[in-house]
Amino acid sequence: MMKYIKEFFSIRDIQITSITFLTLLLITVLNLTNGRLWIAMLLGIIGYAITEYLIHRFLFHMKPPRKNFLLNLMKRIHYHHHAHPNDLNLLFLPVWYSFPIFITAGIIVFLITFELLIAIAFTTGVLFYLLYYEWSHYVAHRPITPITPWGKFMKRMHLWHHYKNEQYWFGVTHPTFDVLFNTYKNEKKVEKSDTVRDLEKRDLKA
């Protein structure tokens, strides 16, 4: 397991995200006498847990864009990951994608509360769950046997998404919204998609 932990933290995007998270966490911890920071951090965690599904389903699996720039963007962010699921270079969200999102989220929280520490605590929660998401995603695609039954279930579910049918099982860390939005199916009753490894072909089938 240690070699996989080292491999995970050898990824540049993970290193940058981890350093940013630890910096914001230190600021938050030094001010935790303010009970609202705990709530803000929890809301950041919940926020990412919700948007994980929404972004994966409605952005990453959107109809292939016509514009070359947007198409190439989607290829890097997700389409190529489906074509080469175990390629480490395509496995993680690039910081040029993830950082603008969590920075924007932090700014929105600041504009609502006008409290910098609340915004920092919220962003800390977002980054914590982002790293948890990245680790869960990494485990799903590497020859690692999760320790817990939950981890084994989520790995199995994510691999169904990659190798059985890309229209289902969008959750990476939890299946809550798959269940709510009817994208969690009995794997044995789902037909294998012929576009599961080539998301661009969905445009030709439309």
Backbone as a printed PyTorch tensor [residue, N CA C, xyz], in Angstrom:
tensor([[[  0.8210,  -1.2150,   0.0000],
         [  0.0000,   0.0000,   0.0000],
         [  0.8570,   1.2680,   0.0000]],

        [[  2.0010,   1.2140,   0.7070],
         [  2.8350,   2.4020,   0.8170],
         [  3.2940,   2.9000,  -0.5510]],

        [[  3.5670,   1.9710,  -1.4750],
         [  4.0400,   2.4020,  -2.7980],
         [  2.9530,   3.1700,  -3.5400]],

        [[  1.6820,   2.8170,  -3.2710],
         [  0.5840,   3.5190,  -3.9310],
         [  0.3420,   4.8850,  -3.2940]],

        [[  0.5420,   4.9680,  -1.9860],
         [  0.4330,   6.2670,  -1.3230],
         [  1.5040,   7.2120,  -1.8590]],

        [[  2.7220,   6.6820,  -2.0160],
         [  3.8120,   7.4940,  -2.5670],
         [  3.5000,   7.9060,  -3.9970]],

        [[  2.9570,   6.9780,  -4.7730],
         [  2.6070,   7.2860,  -6.1610],
         [  1.5400,   8.3770,  -6.2110]],

        [[  0.5360,   8.2600,  -5.3490],
         [ -0.5470,   9.2430,  -5.3050],
         [  0.0050,  10.6370,  -5.0350]],

        [[  0.8720,  10.7420,  -4.0350],
         [  1.4010,  12.0520,  -3.6690],
         [  2.5760,  12.4960,  -4.5470]],

        [[  2.9470,  11.6740,  -5.5120],
         [  3.9740,  12.0940,  -6.4740],
         [  3.3650,  12.8880,  -7.6240]],

        [[  2.0400,  12.8810,  -7.7070],
         [  1.3550,  13.5930,  -8.7810],
         [  1.3620,  15.0890,  -8.4880]],

        [[  1.8090,  15.8770,  -9.4510],
         [  1.9720,  17.3230,  -9.2370],
         [  0.6680,  17.9960,  -8.8090]],

        [[ -0.4360,  17.6550,  -9.4600],
         [ -1.7120,  18.2860,  -9.1140],
         [ -2.1240,  17.9590,  -7.6810]],

        [[ -1.8360,  16.7400,  -7.2400],
         [ -2.1480,  16.3500,  -5.8640],
         [ -1.2450,  17.0910,  -4.8860]],

        [[  0.0150,  17.2580,  -5.2350],
         [  0.9430,  17.9850,  -4.3720],
         [  0.4810,  19.4270,  -4.1710]],

        [[  0.1210,  20.0870,  -5.2620],
         [ -0.3220,  21.4850,  -5.1800],
         [ -1.6050,  21.5950,  -4.3620]],

        [[ -2.5380,  20.6860,  -4.6180],
         [ -3.8030,  20.7000,  -3.8820],
         [ -3.5730,  20.4250,  -2.4020]],

        [[ -2.6910,  19.4720,  -2.0950],
         [ -2.4140,  19.1150,  -0.6970],
         [ -1.7690,  20.2670,   0.0580]],

        [[ -0.8100,  20.9300,  -0.5660],
         [ -0.1400,  22.0670,   0.0810],
         [ -1.1380,  23.1920,   0.3400]],

        [[ -1.9840,  23.4500,  -0.6400],
         [ -3.0040,  24.4910,  -0.4750],
         [ -3.9680,  24.1240,   0.6500]],

        [[ -4.3930,  22.8590,   0.6690],
         [ -5.3070,  22.3920,   1.7230],
         [ -4.6750,  22.5360,   3.1050]],

        [[ -3.4300,  22.0840,   3.2550],
         [ -2.7650,  22.1380,   4.5600],
         [ -2.5730,  23.5780,   5.0270]],

        [[ -2.2980,  24.4780,   4.0900],
         [ -2.1390,  25.8920,   4.4370],
         [ -3.4500,  26.4730,   4.9670]],

        [[ -4.5350,  26.2180,   4.2380],
         [ -5.8420,  26.7290,   4.6630],
         [ -6.3150,  26.0380,   5.9430]],

        [[ -5.9800,  24.7490,   6.0790],
         [ -6.3550,  24.0180,   7.2920],
         [ -5.6640,  24.6130,   8.5150]],

        [[ -4.3940,  24.9670,   8.3690],
         [ -3.6500,  25.5700,   9.4810],
         [ -4.3070,  26.8770,   9.9140]],

        [[ -4.6660,  27.6980,   8.9290],
         [ -5.3360,  28.9660,   9.2450],
         [ -6.6510,  28.7050,   9.9730]],

        [[ -7.3900,  27.7050,   9.4890],
         [ -8.6850,  27.3740,  10.0960],
         [ -8.5150,  26.8540,  11.5150]],

        [[ -7.5810,  25.9230,  11.7060],
         [ -7.3630,  25.3150,  13.0260],
         [ -6.9400,  26.3640,  14.0560]],

        [[ -6.1310,  27.3120,  13.6340],
         [ -5.6740,  28.3560,  14.5560],
         [ -6.8060,  29.2760,  15.0080]],

        [[ -7.9410,  29.1750,  14.3320],
         [ -9.0720,  30.0450,  14.6700],
         [-10.3380,  29.2610,  15.0180]],

        [[-10.1790,  27.9920,  15.3980],
         [-11.3450,  27.1410,  15.6080],
         [-12.1350,  27.4550,  16.8720]],

        [[-11.6910,  28.4590,  17.6390],
         [-12.5170,  28.8990,  18.7660],
         [-13.8130,  29.5220,  18.2490]],

        [[-13.7760,  29.9350,  16.9970],
         [-14.9860,  30.4340,  16.3300],
         [-15.7760,  29.2250,  15.8270]],

        [[-16.8460,  28.8730,  16.5310],
         [-17.6020,  27.6650,  16.2040],
         [-18.1710,  27.6520,  14.8060]],

        [[-18.3900,  28.8350,  14.2290],
         [-18.9560,  28.8880,  12.8800],
         [-17.9980,  28.3330,  11.8280]],

        [[-16.7140,  28.3000,  12.1560],
         [-15.7440,  27.7560,  11.2010],
         [-15.9640,  26.2620,  11.0010]],

        [[-16.3400,  25.5630,  12.0820],
         [-16.6490,  24.1350,  11.9520],
         [-17.8150,  23.9350,  10.9860]],

        [[-18.8340,  24.7710,  11.1430],
         [-20.0140,  24.6710,  10.2800],
         [-19.6410,  24.9820,   8.8380]],

        [[-18.8290,  26.0190,   8.6390],
         [-18.4150,  26.3990,   7.2860],
         [-17.6150,  25.2800,   6.6250]],

        [[-16.7260,  24.6640,   7.4030],
         [-15.9220,  23.5670,   6.8660],
         [-16.8150,  22.3810,   6.4930]],

        [[-17.7830,  22.0750,   7.3410],
         [-18.7180,  20.9840,   7.0640],
         [-19.5410,  21.2810,   5.8150]],

        [[-19.9620,  22.5260,   5.6560],
         [-20.7280,  22.9040,   4.4670],
         [-19.8840,  22.7760,   3.2000]],

        [[-18.5940,  23.0710,   3.3140],
         [-17.6990,  22.8850,   2.1690],
         [-17.6000,  21.4260,   1.7700]],

        [[-17.5130,  20.5460,   2.7680],
         [-17.4670,  19.1010,   2.5120],
         [-18.7570,  18.6400,   1.8460]],

        [[-19.8950,  19.0660,   2.4060],
         [-21.1870,  18.6770,   1.8400],
         [-21.3460,  19.2310,   0.4280]],

        [[-20.9020,  20.4720,   0.2370],
         [-21.0100,  21.0950,  -1.0780],
         [-20.2900,  20.3090,  -2.1550]],

        [[-19.0670,  19.8690,  -1.8490],
         [-18.3300,  19.1000,  -2.8580],
         [-18.9540,  17.7270,  -3.0550]],

        [[-19.4480,  17.1260,  -1.9850],
         [-20.0810,  15.8090,  -2.0970],
         [-21.2970,  15.8590,  -3.0170]],

        [[-21.9830,  17.0020,  -3.0290],
         [-23.1390,  17.1720,  -3.9120],
         [-22.6960,  17.4440,  -5.3450]],

        [[-21.7780,  18.3950,  -5.5110],
         [-21.3810,  18.7920,  -6.8650],
         [-20.5750,  17.7110,  -7.5760]],

        [[-19.9830,  16.7900,  -6.8190],
         [-19.2590,  15.6670,  -7.4410],
         [-20.1340,  14.9780,  -8.4790]],

        [[-21.3580,  14.6430,  -8.1010],
         [-22.2850,  13.9540,  -9.0040],
         [-22.7360,  14.8820, -10.1300]],

        [[-23.1310,  16.1010,  -9.7770],
         [-23.6820,  17.0220, -10.7650],
         [-22.6710,  17.3490, -11.8580]],

        [[-21.4370,  17.6180, -11.4570],
         [-20.3960,  17.9430, -12.4340],
         [-20.0780,  16.7350, -13.2970]],

        [[-19.9590,  15.5700, -12.6710],
         [-19.6220,  14.3630, -13.4240],
         [-20.6960,  14.0480, -14.4580]],

        [[-21.9320,  14.1090, -14.0390],
         [-23.0110,  13.7230, -14.9560],
         [-23.3050,  14.7840, -16.0130]],

        [[-23.4470,  16.0370, -15.5910],
         [-23.9590,  17.0600, -16.5000],
         [-22.8800,  17.8830, -17.2040]],

        [[-21.6630,  17.8930, -16.6890],
         [-20.5700,  18.5930, -17.3760],
         [-19.6450,  17.6050, -18.0720]],

        [[-19.0980,  16.6680, -17.3200],
         [-18.1420,  15.7320, -17.9030],
         [-18.7890,  14.8250, -18.9460]],

        [[-20.1000,  14.5680, -18.8000],
         [-20.7860,  13.7020, -19.7510],
         [-21.7800,  14.4730, -20.6100]],

        [[-21.5290,  15.7570, -20.7680],
         [-22.3570,  16.5630, -21.6500],
         [-22.1700,  16.1100, -23.1030]],

        [[-23.1020,  16.4890, -23.9560],
         [-22.9640,  16.1810, -25.3740],
         [-21.6650,  16.7990, -25.8820]],

        [[-20.8590,  16.0700, -26.6520],
         [-19.5720,  16.5970, -27.1180],
         [-19.7190,  17.9640, -27.7860]],

        [[-18.9590,  18.9670, -27.3340],
         [-19.0550,  20.3170, -27.9080],
         [-18.6400,  20.3420, -29.3760]],

        [[-19.2070,  21.2820, -30.1210],
         [-18.8540,  21.4570, -31.5350],
         [-17.5520,  22.2410, -31.6980]],

        [[-17.3400,  23.1960, -30.8000],
         [-16.1430,  24.0290, -30.8890],
         [-14.9150,  23.2100, -30.5000]],

        [[-13.8710,  23.3100, -31.3140],
         [-12.6590,  22.5220, -31.0760],
         [-12.0340,  22.8130, -29.7160]],

        [[-12.0330,  24.0900, -29.3240],
         [-11.4190,  24.4460, -28.0450],
         [-12.1280,  23.7420, -26.8960]],

        [[-13.4570,  23.8070, -26.8900],
         [-14.2290,  23.1740, -25.8230],
         [-14.1280,  21.6580, -25.8870]],

        [[-14.0980,  21.1190, -27.1040],
         [-13.9770,  19.6710, -27.2620],
         [-12.6410,  19.1870, -26.7100]],

        [[-11.5760,  19.9040, -27.0370],
         [-10.2540,  19.5260, -26.5270],
         [-10.1910,  19.6490, -25.0040]],

        [[-10.9040,  20.6330, -24.4750],
         [-10.9730,  20.8030, -23.0280],
         [-11.6380,  19.5890, -22.3870]],

        [[-12.7620,  19.1560, -22.9680],
         [-13.4780,  18.0030, -22.4360],
         [-12.6690,  16.7160, -22.6040]],

        [[-11.9160,  16.6410, -23.6800],
         [-11.0550,  15.4670, -23.8790],
         [-10.0590,  15.3530, -22.7340]],

        [[ -9.4270,  16.4740, -22.3940],
         [ -8.4220,  16.4360, -21.3250],
         [ -9.0540,  16.1850, -19.9600]],

        [[-10.1810,  16.8330, -19.7120],
         [-10.7980,  16.7110, -18.3930],
         [-11.4040,  15.3290, -18.1730]],

        [[-12.0340,  14.7550, -19.2400],
         [-12.7430,  13.5000, -18.9750],
         [-12.7750,  12.4880, -20.1200]],

        [[-12.9490,  12.9220, -21.3520],
         [-13.1390,  11.9620, -22.4420],
         [-11.9560,  11.0100, -22.5800]],

        [[-10.7490,  11.5540, -22.5220],
         [ -9.5690,  10.6970, -22.6540],
         [ -9.4250,   9.7510, -21.4600]],

        [[ -9.9420,  10.1690, -20.3240],
         [ -9.9110,   9.2900, -19.1460],
         [-10.7610,   8.0490, -19.3900]],

        [[-11.8810,   8.2040, -20.0770],
         [-12.7080,   7.0370, -20.4000],
         [-12.0200,   6.1560, -21.4410]],

        [[-11.3000,   6.7780, -22.3580],
         [-10.5930,   6.0040, -23.3830],
         [ -9.4170,   5.2400, -22.7820]],

        [[ -8.7670,   5.8340, -21.7880],
         [ -7.5950,   5.2220, -21.1440],
         [ -7.7760,   5.3110, -19.6250]],

        [[ -8.6510,   4.4870, -19.0540],
         [ -9.0450,   4.6230, -17.6440],
         [ -7.9140,   4.5180, -16.6320]],

        [[ -6.8500,   3.8160, -16.9690],
         [ -5.7860,   3.5900, -15.9900],
         [ -4.5390,   4.4340, -16.2260]],

        [[ -4.6380,   5.3930, -17.1410],
         [ -3.5180,   6.2840, -17.4110],
         [ -3.4260,   7.3220, -16.2900]],

        [[ -2.3440,   7.2830, -15.5320],
         [ -2.1880,   8.1980, -14.3980],
         [ -2.2190,   9.6620, -14.8190]],

        [[ -1.7580,   9.9490, -16.0280],
         [ -1.7270,  11.3280, -16.5010],
         [ -3.1230,  11.8870, -16.7600]],

        [[ -4.1120,  11.0020, -16.8380],
         [ -5.4850,  11.4270, -17.1110],
         [ -6.4150,  11.1730, -15.9320]],

        [[ -5.8670,  10.6460, -14.8570],
         [ -6.6910,  10.1740, -13.7410],
         [ -7.1440,  11.2890, -12.8080]],

        [[ -6.3420,  12.3420, -12.7000],
         [ -6.6090,  13.3860, -11.7110],
         [ -7.1000,  14.6740, -12.3650]],

        [[ -7.9100,  15.4150, -11.6200],
         [ -8.3740,  16.7060, -12.1150],
         [ -7.2000,  17.6830, -12.1370]],

        [[ -6.9350,  18.3190, -13.2740],
         [ -5.8230,  19.2770, -13.3320],
         [ -6.1390,  20.5200, -12.5010]],

        [[ -5.1110,  21.1060, -11.9100],
         [ -5.3420,  22.2680, -11.0410],
         [ -5.8780,  23.4540, -11.8260]],

        [[ -5.5810,  23.5290, -13.1240],
         [ -6.1290,  24.6440, -13.9020],
         [ -7.6440,  24.5320, -14.0430]],

        [[ -8.1840,  23.3450, -13.7860],
         [ -9.6370,  23.1690, -13.7630],
         [-10.1840,  23.3210, -12.3370]],

        [[ -9.5800,  22.6320, -11.3750],
         [-10.1420,  22.5800, -10.0200],
         [ -9.9490,  23.8730,  -9.2280]],

        [[ -8.8000,  24.5360,  -9.3890],
         [ -8.5400,  25.7250,  -8.5820],
         [ -9.5100,  26.8730,  -8.8640]],

        [[ -9.7930,  27.2090, -10.1210],
         [-10.7780,  28.2740, -10.3620],
         [-12.1350,  27.9810,  -9.7310]],

        [[-12.5050,  26.6980,  -9.6640],
         [-13.8010,  26.3370,  -9.0900],
         [-13.8270,  26.5920,  -7.5870]],

        [[-12.8090,  26.0970,  -6.8600],
         [-12.8690,  26.2780,  -5.4100],
         [-12.5520,  27.7180,  -5.0030]],

        [[-11.7670,  28.4240,  -5.8120],
         [-11.5210,  29.8420,  -5.5280],
         [-12.8120,  30.6420,  -5.7060]],

        [[-13.5410,  30.3400,  -6.7830],
         [-14.8280,  31.0030,  -7.0210],
         [-15.8020,  30.7130,  -5.8890]],

        [[-15.8280,  29.4510,  -5.4400],
         [-16.7110,  29.0750,  -4.3280],
         [-16.3580,  29.8670,  -3.0690]],

        [[-15.0580,  29.9950,  -2.8050],
         [-14.6210,  30.7570,  -1.6360],
         [-15.0010,  32.2250,  -1.7340]],

        [[-14.8730,  32.7960,  -2.9300],
         [-15.2370,  34.2050,  -3.1380],
         [-16.7320,  34.4100,  -2.9210]],

        [[-17.5380,  33.4760,  -3.4280],
         [-18.9920,  33.5740,  -3.2510],
         [-19.3580,  33.5520,  -1.7690]],

        [[-18.7310,  32.6380,  -1.0240],
         [-18.9990,  32.5610,   0.4210],
         [-18.5880,  33.8620,   1.1080]],

        [[-17.4550,  34.4230,   0.6950],
         [-17.0040,  35.6880,   1.2860],
         [-17.9840,  36.8210,   0.9840]],

        [[-18.4830,  36.8670,  -0.2570],
         [-19.4170,  37.9270,  -0.6400],
         [-20.7520,  37.7980,   0.0940]],

        [[-21.0780,  36.5690,   0.5110],
         [-22.3140,  36.3470,   1.2720],
         [-22.1210,  36.7030,   2.7450]],

        [[-20.9680,  36.3120,   3.3000],
         [-20.7470,  36.4720,   4.7490],
         [-19.9010,  37.6850,   5.1170]],

        [[-19.0770,  38.1540,   4.1660],
         [-18.1040,  39.2190,   4.4140],
         [-17.1560,  38.8580,   5.5550]],

        [[-16.8870,  37.5550,   5.6910],
         [-15.9470,  37.0680,   6.7040],
         [-14.9210,  36.1620,   6.0320]],

        [[-13.6810,  36.6320,   6.0120],
         [-12.6200,  35.9030,   5.3240],
         [-12.3980,  34.5230,   5.9250]],

        [[-12.4220,  34.4190,   7.2530],
         [-12.1730,  33.1280,   7.8990],
         [-13.2600,  32.1060,   7.5650]],

        [[-14.4940,  32.5620,   7.4440],
         [-15.5840,  31.6620,   7.0540],
         [-15.3300,  31.1380,   5.6430]],

        [[-14.9180,  32.0290,   4.7470],
         [-14.6310,  31.6290,   3.3660],
         [-13.4610,  30.6480,   3.3140]],

        [[-12.4330,  30.9030,   4.1300],
         [-11.2730,  30.0080,   4.1730],
         [-11.6750,  28.6400,   4.7160]],

        [[-12.4790,  28.6170,   5.7770],
         [-12.9150,  27.3410,   6.3600],
         [-13.7640,  26.5530,   5.3680]],

        [[-14.6480,  27.2400,   4.6610],
         [-15.4770,  26.5800,   3.6470],
         [-14.5980,  25.9630,   2.5630]],

        [[-13.6290,  26.7450,   2.0870],
         [-12.7200,  26.2600,   1.0470],
         [-11.8780,  25.0950,   1.5530]],

        [[-11.5090,  25.1240,   2.8240],
         [-10.7760,  24.0050,   3.4280],
         [-11.5940,  22.7290,   3.3430]],

        [[-12.8840,  22.8250,   3.6450],
         [-13.7710,  21.6650,   3.5370],
         [-13.8770,  21.1510,   2.1150]],

        [[-13.9700,  22.0750,   1.1710],
         [-14.0290,  21.6960,  -0.2440],
         [-12.7730,  20.9320,  -0.6470]],

        [[-11.6120,  21.4630,  -0.2660],
         [-10.3470,  20.8270,  -0.6360],
         [-10.1590,  19.4820,   0.0500]],

        [[-10.6260,  19.3660,   1.2910],
         [-10.5630,  18.0780,   1.9850],
         [-11.3240,  17.0210,   1.1940]],

        [[-12.5330,  17.3620,   0.7710],
         [-13.3330,  16.3680,   0.0560],
         [-12.7950,  16.1410,  -1.3520]],

        [[-12.2110,  17.1720,  -1.9540],
         [-11.5840,  16.9910,  -3.2640],
         [-10.4640,  15.9620,  -3.1760]],

        [[ -9.6400,  16.0430,  -2.1350],
         [ -8.5570,  15.0740,  -1.9620],
         [ -9.1020,  13.6820,  -1.6650]],

        [[-10.1840,  13.6160,  -0.8960],
         [-10.8340,  12.3260,  -0.6380],
         [-11.3790,  11.7440,  -1.9410]],

        [[-11.9800,  12.6040,  -2.7550],
         [-12.4740,  12.1880,  -4.0720],
         [-11.3340,  11.6550,  -4.9370]],

        [[-10.2340,  12.3940,  -4.9840],
         [ -9.0970,  11.9960,  -5.8180],
         [ -8.5190,  10.6630,  -5.3440]],

        [[ -8.4330,  10.4720,  -4.0290],
         [ -7.9160,   9.2040,  -3.5080],
         [ -8.8690,   8.0620,  -3.8540]],

        [[-10.1620,   8.2700,  -3.6750],
         [-11.1510,   7.2360,  -4.0000],
         [-11.0890,   6.8780,  -5.4780]],

        [[-10.9390,   7.8980,  -6.3100],
         [-10.8530,   7.6830,  -7.7580],
         [ -9.5730,   6.9350,  -8.1160]],

        [[ -8.4980,   7.3130,  -7.4640],
         [ -7.2100,   6.6510,  -7.6790],
         [ -7.2980,   5.1760,  -7.3140]],

        [[ -7.8680,   4.8790,  -6.1460],
         [ -8.0060,   3.4910,  -5.6870],
         [ -8.8460,   2.6780,  -6.6650]],

        [[ -9.8790,   3.2980,  -7.2270],
         [-10.7630,   2.5860,  -8.1590],
         [-10.0260,   2.1250,  -9.4070]],

        [[ -8.9820,   2.8630,  -9.7960],
         [ -8.2960,   2.5610, -11.0540],
         [ -6.9360,   1.8900, -10.8820]],

        [[ -6.5280,   1.6810,  -9.6560],
         [ -5.2430,   1.0360,  -9.4190],
         [ -5.4780,  -0.3510,  -8.8210]],

        [[ -4.4880,  -1.2500,  -8.9160],
         [ -4.6620,  -2.6150,  -8.3750],
         [ -4.5850,  -2.6350,  -6.8520]],

        [[ -5.5350,  -1.9330,  -6.2440],
         [ -5.6040,  -1.8220,  -4.7910],
         [ -6.9200,  -2.4340,  -4.3270]],

        [[ -6.8670,  -3.2700,  -3.3040],
         [ -8.0860,  -3.8100,  -2.7060],
         [ -8.4600,  -2.9430,  -1.5150]],

        [[ -9.5660,  -2.2030,  -1.6030],
         [ -9.9730,  -1.3600,  -0.4780],
         [-10.1420,  -2.1740,   0.8040]],

        [[ -9.8900,  -1.5360,   1.9280],
         [ -9.9430,  -2.2200,   3.2210],
         [-11.3820,  -2.4650,   3.6630]],

        [[-12.2480,  -1.4880,   3.4320],
         [-13.6170,  -1.5700,   3.9510],
         [-14.5940,  -2.0890,   2.8950]],

        [[-15.7120,  -2.6780,   3.3300],
         [-16.7660,  -3.0850,   2.3860],
         [-17.2820,  -1.9050,   1.5710]],

        [[-17.3670,  -0.7280,   2.2080],
         [-17.8090,   0.4720,   1.4980],
         [-16.8520,   0.8110,   0.3590]],

        [[-15.5680,   0.7850,   0.6530],
         [-14.5740,   1.0800,  -0.3740],
         [-14.6340,   0.0910,  -1.5210]],

        [[-14.8240,  -1.1720,  -1.2030],
         [-14.9250,  -2.2060,  -2.2400],
         [-16.1580,  -1.9840,  -3.1060]],

        [[-17.2670,  -1.6010,  -2.4650],
         [-18.4990,  -1.3390,  -3.2020],
         [-18.3320,  -0.1530,  -4.1500]],

        [[-17.7480,   0.9410,  -3.6610],
         [-17.5950,   2.1360,  -4.4930],
         [-16.6180,   1.8950,  -5.6400]],

        [[-15.5800,   1.1150,  -5.4010],
         [-14.6510,   0.7910,  -6.4820],
         [-15.3690,  -0.0180,  -7.5530]],

        [[-16.1220,  -0.9990,  -7.1380],
         [-16.8650,  -1.8380,  -8.0780],
         [-17.8590,  -0.9930,  -8.8900]],

        [[-18.5500,  -0.1040,  -8.2160],
         [-19.5320,   0.7440,  -8.8780],
         [-18.8760,   1.6680,  -9.9040]],

        [[-17.7300,   2.2320,  -9.5450],
         [-17.0550,   3.1370, -10.4800],
         [-16.5460,   2.3840, -11.7100]],

        [[-16.0920,   1.1720, -11.5070],
         [-15.6160,   0.3880, -12.6480],
         [-16.7690,  -0.0240, -13.5560]],

        [[-17.9630,  -0.1880, -13.0230],
         [-19.1300,  -0.4180, -13.8850],
         [-19.3210,   0.7820, -14.8100]],

        [[-19.1490,   1.9820, -14.2500],
         [-19.3040,   3.2100, -15.0350],
         [-18.3070,   3.2480, -16.1910]],

        [[-17.1080,   2.7310, -15.9480],
         [-16.0570,   2.7960, -16.9690],
         [-16.0900,   1.6400, -17.9590]],

        [[-16.5480,   0.4960, -17.5260],
         [-16.4300,  -0.6880, -18.3860],
         [-17.7690,  -1.3030, -18.7920]],

        [[-18.8740,  -0.8290, -18.1920],
         [-20.1830,  -1.3860, -18.5370],
         [-21.0590,  -0.3650, -19.2570]],

        [[-21.3140,   0.7600, -18.6140],
         [-22.1870,   1.7550, -19.2390],
         [-21.9530,   3.1210, -18.6080]],

        [[-21.5660,   4.0840, -19.4160],
         [-21.2170,   5.4190, -18.9270],
         [-22.4330,   6.2560, -18.5360]],

        [[-23.6350,   5.7530, -18.7830],
         [-24.8480,   6.5100, -18.4620],
         [-25.3170,   6.2980, -17.0160]],

        [[-24.6100,   5.4560, -16.2870],
         [-25.0080,   5.1400, -14.9170],
         [-23.8040,   5.2220, -13.9790]],

        [[-24.1020,   5.2160, -12.6730],
         [-23.0770,   5.1150, -11.6220],
         [-22.0640,   6.2710, -11.6680]],

        [[-22.5590,   7.4880, -11.5470],
         [-21.6910,   8.6690, -11.6300],
         [-20.9690,   8.9810, -10.3180]],

        [[-21.4860,   8.4990,  -9.2120],
         [-20.8380,   8.7810,  -7.9350],
         [-19.4910,   8.0910,  -7.8170]],

        [[-18.5260,   8.7870,  -7.2440],
         [-17.1890,   8.2200,  -7.0350],
         [-16.9540,   7.9320,  -5.5570]],

        [[-17.4840,   8.7860,  -4.6910],
         [-17.2960,   8.5950,  -3.2490],
         [-18.5650,   8.1210,  -2.5440]],

        [[-19.7070,   8.2800,  -3.1910],
         [-20.9780,   7.8280,  -2.6030],
         [-22.0300,   7.7020,  -3.7140]],

        [[-23.0410,   6.8440,  -3.5100],
         [-24.0510,   6.6090,  -4.5410],
         [-25.3560,   7.3730,  -4.3070]],

        [[-25.3560,   8.3140,  -3.3710],
         [-26.6020,   8.9620,  -2.9550],
         [-27.4010,   9.5160,  -4.1240]],

        [[-26.7500,  10.2950,  -4.9680],
         [-27.4870,  10.9550,  -6.0410],
         [-27.7580,  10.0250,  -7.2190]],

        [[-26.9630,   8.9830,  -7.3550],
         [-27.3040,   7.9490,  -8.3350],
         [-28.6320,   7.3010,  -7.9600]],

        [[-28.8140,   7.0530,  -6.6730],
         [-30.0700,   6.4580,  -6.2010],
         [-31.2200,   7.4470,  -6.3800]],

        [[-31.0040,   8.7110,  -5.9970],
         [-32.0560,   9.7240,  -6.0780],
         [-32.4730,  10.0190,  -7.5130]],

        [[-31.5000,  10.0410,  -8.4290],
         [-31.7850,  10.4090,  -9.8170],
         [-31.8620,   9.2030, -10.7550]],

        [[-31.9670,   8.0290, -10.1600],
         [-32.2120,   6.8000, -10.9280],
         [-31.0820,   6.4550, -11.8990]],

        [[-29.8580,   6.7940, -11.5350],
         [-28.7140,   6.3730, -12.3470],
         [-27.9290,   5.2570, -11.6510]],

        [[-28.5100,   4.7380, -10.5720],
         [-27.9610,   3.5210,  -9.9750],
         [-28.8470,   2.3650, -10.4080]],

        [[-28.2640,   1.4210, -11.1330],
         [-29.0150,   0.2840, -11.6580],
         [-28.3680,  -1.0250, -11.2200]],

        [[-29.1340,  -2.0810, -11.3100],
         [-28.5900,  -3.4270, -11.1190],
         [-27.6470,  -3.7080, -12.2840]],

        [[-26.3790,  -3.8550, -11.9750],
         [-25.3600,  -4.0000, -13.0330],
         [-25.6640,  -5.1470, -13.9760]],

        [[-26.2310,  -6.2120, -13.4750],
         [-26.5070,  -7.3890, -14.3060],
         [-27.6180,  -7.1400, -15.3190]],

        [[-28.4380,  -6.1090, -15.0810],
         [-29.5570,  -5.8240, -15.9770],
         [-29.2670,  -4.6910, -16.9610]],

        [[-28.0630,  -4.1520, -16.8940],
         [-27.6870,  -3.0390, -17.7690],
         [-26.8740,  -3.5600, -18.9450]],

        [[-27.2530,  -3.1520, -20.1430],
         [-26.5110,  -3.5570, -21.3370],
         [-25.1910,  -2.7970, -21.4200]],

        [[-24.2020,  -3.4510, -21.9860],
         [-22.9210,  -2.7770, -22.1630],
         [-23.0410,  -1.7390, -23.2680]],

        [[-22.5440,  -0.5500, -22.9860],
         [-22.5910,   0.5440, -23.9530],
         [-21.4160,   0.4440, -24.9140]],

        [[-21.6790,   0.7110, -26.1900],
         [-20.5750,   0.6730, -27.1570],
         [-19.8150,   1.9980, -27.2070]],

        [[-20.2230,   2.9700, -26.3740],
         [-19.5020,   4.2430, -26.3080],
         [-18.8460,   4.4610, -24.9410]],

        [[-18.8130,   3.4140, -24.1250],
         [-18.2940,   3.5750, -22.7720],
         [-16.8150,   3.9630, -22.7610]],

        [[-16.0950,   3.6000, -23.8050],
         [-14.6730,   3.9520, -23.8880],
         [-14.4140,   5.0920, -24.8780]],

        [[-15.4570,   5.5840, -25.5140],
         [-15.2940,   6.6730, -26.4860],
         [-16.4950,   7.6040, -26.3950]],

        [[-16.4220,   8.5700, -25.4970],
         [-17.5600,   9.4490, -25.2470],
         [-17.8860,  10.3430, -26.4350]],

        [[-16.9200,  10.5830, -27.3120],
         [-17.1930,  11.4170, -28.4850],
         [-18.1720,  10.7570, -29.4470]],

        [[-18.2130,   9.4520, -29.4660],
         [-19.0990,   8.7350, -30.3840],
         [-20.5690,   8.9330, -30.0470]],

        [[-20.8550,   9.3870, -28.8290],
         [-22.2510,   9.6150, -28.4610],
         [-22.8920,  10.6460, -29.3660]],

        [[-22.0930,  11.5770, -29.8750],
         [-22.6060,  12.6060, -30.7750],
         [-23.0840,  11.9920, -32.0810]],

        [[-22.4130,  10.9330, -32.5270],
         [-22.7740,  10.2810, -33.7800],
         [-24.0440,   9.4610, -33.6300]],

        [[-24.3110,   9.0220, -32.3810],
         [-25.4890,   8.1890, -32.1480],
         [-26.7420,   9.0210, -31.8730]],

        [[-26.5310,  10.3250, -31.5990],
         [-27.6710,  11.1840, -31.2280],
         [-28.5880,  11.4320, -32.4200]]])
